[in-house]
Amino acid sequence: MKYINKFIYVLVLGVLASCTYEFPEQQIEAPTSGNADFTKIVAVGNSLTAGFMDGALYDRGQQNSFAVMLAQQAEAVGGGEFNVPEINSVNGFFQMGPQGPLGRLILTINPSTGATGPAPIGAGDAPSDFTGNKANLNNFGVPGITLLTAIIPQTGGPNVPQNPAFNRMYERFASNPGTSTVIGDAAAALANGGTFFTFWLGNNDVLGYATGGASNPAILTSDADFQERLGLALGAMLQANTEAKGAVANIPSLAVLPYFTLVPWNALPMTQAQADQANQGYAAYNGGLGQARVAGLITAEEEAHRRVQFQAGQNGFVMEDDFLTNLSALGLPSIRQSKSTDRATLPLSSALGQPVGGNPALLRGISFPVEDQFVLTPEEQTQISDKIQAFNGFINAAVQANSDRLVLVDVNQLLNRVLQGQVSAGGVALTASIIPPNGGFSLDGVHPNARAHAFVANHFIEAINVKWGSNISKVNPNNFIGNDLPR
């Protein structure tokens, strides 16, 4: 079979006259703190709190996290300095390349095809030790951590095993590397004059499982473990200063993330000749399905669901599906073509149609089934959605149990509104995409960009103002850039 070029998603970029927009004037009285004290804010969380964007932790992202924005707005009501463990890198670290560390993702245009998509900017920096005063830190956001790795002396996270730099993200500023914990350090900062805290953990207890195509159940946190670990982590913060108040965020739906929407289910383009050649390879498989149906092993509906049939134009890719009836006794694998209800993960964009193991006869998605780690089936999507709902229930219950001191920040609801096109500033929408200027997600398809972080900061501010009668001013999201235009 002729080699089929790898799928590269195309971003349609309009002509941009300007990226500066108006923000409605806020009619509020002189800022006051209400019944809360913002003298010293401590933030604890994962990559979202750290400002991780574009597949890397780098200077611009770190300084444009919601935590930094919230602290800046709180200065008008008595808030003090907010120190972050500076990464001191313009490009950060995305992955290792043949010549060394590669930096954050940027949009690039393929000179041969004209297709636009993310690629490393070039040279990056491996995370170096923080050289500032650790005792003065306010932001304890650590990319990659789960609730478990926040409360034990461990510096890595299971959701990004391909990126060894994550093992350095806490170690580089830990009070006692190898012994201290993220929660322990944050609680110590709160005990040392802290008056208010933000808490946003739990995302990675399900995100790693989802981004891996639900292929590794061992990294999906159980309900019982999540509830126990949440109680330990949040309890440590509450006990560190019994007068401090806090804002606790929940877990967004993964259906919002471009990581699961950028690669369409029918991402394989084929000519009629290519389709005919591929179909010949599945004639025996399709025939075997018919025999299994006649023997009563599968229904007619499952036979139709499993049949592989390519045609000229865009096609679904052949994929593994463990939820199909096991017909291995007949020599038939559990495979089918992708449907509109499946969600491919972003890494498939560079793997689809490519030779597996360098063998030109094994093309991923055509003559070789796409592996489980690249796709979420409808059953897996339901499992993940149910898990997030359960985790958010535990978070809500924990907040309600301490309602005199905590407020829930429903980020899940905010991002669902983004997906529905209901969020804007000054008439300029925020969209659940990576396409500039309106796209709210950075180029890794998972983490918000700076403009989206401004909306998240405002969501925190709204919840805080309502809960404690403060009137902290909101930030203007349109003062923050989304994703850079292609280079």
Rosetta blueprint (number, residue, H / E / L):
1 M L
2 K L
3 Y L
4 I L
5 N L
6 K L
7 F L
8 I L
9 Y L
10 V L
11 L L
12 V L
13 L L
14 G L
15 V L
16 L L
17 A L
18 S L
19 C L
20 T L
21 Y L
22 E L
23 F L
24 P L
25 E L
26 Q L
27 Q L
28 I L
29 E L
30 A L
31 P L
32 T L
33 S L
34 G L
35 N L
36 A L
37 D L
38 F L
39 T L
40 K L
41 I E
42 V E
43 A E
44 V E
45 G E
46 N L
47 S H
48 L H
49 T H
50 A H
51 G L
52 F L
53 M E
54 D L
55 G L
56 A E
57 L L
58 Y L
59 D H
60 R H
61 G H
62 Q H
63 Q L
64 N L
65 S L
66 F H
67 A H
68 V H
69 M H
70 L H
71 A H
72 Q H
73 Q H
74 A H
75 E H
76 A H
77 V H
78 G L
79 G L
80 G L
81 E L
82 F L
83 N L
84 V L
85 P L
86 E L
87 I L
88 N L
89 S L
90 V L
91 N L
92 G L
93 F L
94 F L
95 Q E
96 M E
97 G E
98 P L
99 Q L
100 G E
101 P E
102 L E
103 G L
104 R L
105 L E
106 I E
107 L E
108 T E
109 I E
110 N L
111 P L
112 S L
113 T L
114 G L
115 A L
116 T E
117 G E
118 P E
119 A E
120 P E
121 I L
122 G L
123 A E
124 G L
125 D L
126 A L
127 P L
128 S L
129 D L
130 F L
131 T L
132 G L
133 N L
134 K H
135 A H
136 N H
137 L L
138 N L
139 N E
140 F E
141 G E
142 V L
143 P L
144 G L
145 I L
146 T L
147 L H
148 L H
149 T H
150 A H
151 I H
152 I L
153 P L
154 Q L
155 T L
156 G L
157 G L
158 P L
159 N L
160 V L
161 P L
162 Q L
163 N L
164 P H
165 A H
166 F H
167 N H
168 R H
169 M L
170 Y L
171 E L
172 R L
173 F L
174 A L
175 S L
176 N L
177 P L
178 G L
179 T L
180 S L
181 T L
182 V H
183 I H
184 G H
185 D H
186 A H
187 A H
188 A H
189 A H
190 L H
191 A H
192 N L
193 G L
194 G L
195 T L
196 F E
197 F E
198 T E
199 F E
200 W E
201 L L
202 G L
203 N L
204 N H
205 D H
206 V H
207 L H
208 G H
209 Y H
210 A H
211 T H
212 G L
213 G L
214 A L
215 S L
216 N L
217 P H
218 A H
219 I H
220 L L
221 T L
222 S L
223 D H
224 A H
225 D H
226 F H
227 Q H
228 E H
229 R H
230 L H
231 G H
232 L H
233 A H
234 L H
235 G H
236 A H
237 M H
238 L H
239 Q H
240 A H
241 N L
242 T L
243 E L
244 A L
245 K E
246 G E
247 A E
248 V E
249 A E
250 N L
251 I L
252 P L
253 S L
254 L H
255 A H
256 V H
257 L L
258 P H
259 Y H
260 F H
261 T L
262 L L
263 V L
264 P L
265 W L
266 N L
267 A L
268 L E
269 P E
270 M E
271 T L
272 Q H
273 A H
274 Q H
275 A H
276 D H
277 Q H
278 A H
279 N H
280 Q H
281 G H
282 Y L
283 A H
284 A H
285 Y H
286 N H
287 G H
288 G H
289 L H
290 G H
291 Q H
292 A H
293 R H
294 V H
295 A L
296 G L
297 L L
298 I L
299 T L
300 A H
301 E H
302 E H
303 E H
304 A H
305 H H
306 R H
307 R L
308 V L
309 Q L
310 F L
311 Q L
312 A L
313 G E
314 Q E
315 N E
316 G L
317 F L
318 V E
319 M E
320 E E
321 D L
322 D L
323 F L
324 L L
325 T L
326 N L
327 L L
328 S H
329 A H
330 L H
331 G L
332 L L
333 P L
334 S L
335 I E
336 R E
337 Q E
338 S L
339 K L
340 S L
341 T L
342 D L
343 R E
344 A E
345 T L
346 L L
347 P L
348 L H
349 S H
350 S H
351 A H
352 L L
353 G L
354 Q L
355 P E
356 V E
357 G L
358 G L
359 N E
360 P E
361 A E
362 L E
363 L E
364 R E
365 G L
366 I L
367 S L
368 F E
369 P L
370 V E
371 E L
372 D H
373 Q H
374 F H
375 V E
376 L E
377 T L
378 P H
379 E H
380 E H
381 Q H
382 T H
383 Q H
384 I H
385 S H
386 D H
387 K H
388 I H
389 Q H
390 A H
391 F H
392 N H
393 G H
394 F H
395 I H
396 N H
397 A H
398 A H
399 V H
400 Q H
401 A H
402 N L
403 S L
404 D L
405 R L
406 L E
407 V E
408 L E
409 V E
410 D L
411 V H
412 N H
413 Q H
414 L H
415 L H
416 N H
417 R H
418 V H
419 L H
420 Q L
421 G L
422 Q L
423 V L
424 S E
425 A E
426 G L
427 G L
428 V E
429 A E
430 L L
431 T E
432 A L
433 S L
434 I L
435 I L
436 P L
437 P L
438 N L
439 G E
440 G L
441 F E
442 S L
443 L L
444 D L
445 G L
446 V L
447 H L
448 P E
449 N L
450 A H
451 R H
452 A H
453 H H
454 A H
455 F H
456 V H
457 A H
458 N H
459 H H
460 F H
461 I H
462 E H
463 A H
464 I H
465 N H
466 V H
467 K H
468 W H
469 G L
470 S L
471 N L
472 I L
473 S L
474 K L
475 V L
476 N L
477 P H
478 N H
479 N H
480 F L
481 I L
482 G L
483 N L
484 D L
485 L L
486 P L
487 R L
